[in-house]
Structure formats: structure tokens, C-alpha cells
Amino acid sequence: MVRCSLGHINFQEKTDCSEPEWWPEDFPFTIPFTKPKKFTGNWAQKMKEIIIICYQFHRSVFYYAFATIWPLMSMRVYAL
């Protein structure tokens, strides 16, 4: 997600990327992205927050909503 947001679809070894303008100020930006050793709190929740911030910045929150709902909808179809 971050790679696409920066316009780099494939940068396996790239480490000279600048922080996206949508990145939260209270969270360190690193490539590769890793959990900070001093992080306290719910890591999964923080990741969701960062994803939503990215989607909001790119005016694409509907993708997040679709990705959240799709697994539930496909389970219902296969259950029939």
C-alpha cells in the first residue's frame, strides 16, 4: 500500500523513499516497515488506522470498505 501510494509498485531493496505526506506524525516511517520496539498498544489497530489514513488521503476509502465486506459476502454466497 505504501509503495503504491509513493508511486513505486516494486522496490524490493529501495530504502531512499521519503515519508508520504499522509503518514501519521506520531508514528515513525521506515523502509522496510517494522513495528517500533518501543510501541505500546494494539498493533493491528494501528495498522488499520494507517491504512484508513492512506485511503482517505487518496479519496479511496470505498476500497477499504469493499475489502472489509467482501470476505463476509463471499462466505454468504458459498453458504447457499
Summary of the structure (lengths in Angstrom):
residues: 80
radius of gyration: 15.4
end to end distance: 33.6
largest distance: 49.8
contacts: 138
relative contact order: 0.13
helix: 48%
strand: 0%
